[in-house]
Amino acid sequence: MNYLFTHWVLSLVGTMSLGIIAMVLHEFGHLVTSLMVGIKVKSVGMCMKGMYIVREAGSPMKNLLVSLAGPLTNVALILLFWHVSTTFTLANFCLAVCNLAPVRGSDGDRAWTCFEQMQRESSISAQLL
């Protein structure tokens, strides 16, 4: 009985650790992309929903790239670790899918907003010509 409890606890801790690593790498994708496109990062933190990054506002195209960078990091990790760790692959899959869903505050919602802003700007500039 003690062996089963210990095995269960170690499995849970290991799985949670892989999920946290996937979350950190997701946010690292946002962070690196922000710096690459020239958007200043103000702070990185943790809340009940997970990790977050506070950054300056950029153009809609830059914001779109930064918003998609986290989920795309998870997709890259899925491809890299597909045959190495099923648990890590599943954690990255869940993060990518949940963050791409157009739910208020998610990366998918931010990406959709950026896309709409870019569409509005292009239609306004087309009307001016």
Buried (B, 14 or more C-beta within 10 A) or exposed (E): EEEEEEEEEEEEEEBEEBBEBBBEBBBBBBBBBBEEBEBEBEEBEEEEEBBBBEBEEBBBBBBBBBBBBBBBBBBBBBEEBEEEEEBBBBBBBEBBEBBBEEEEEBBBBBBBBBBEBBEEEEEEEEEEE
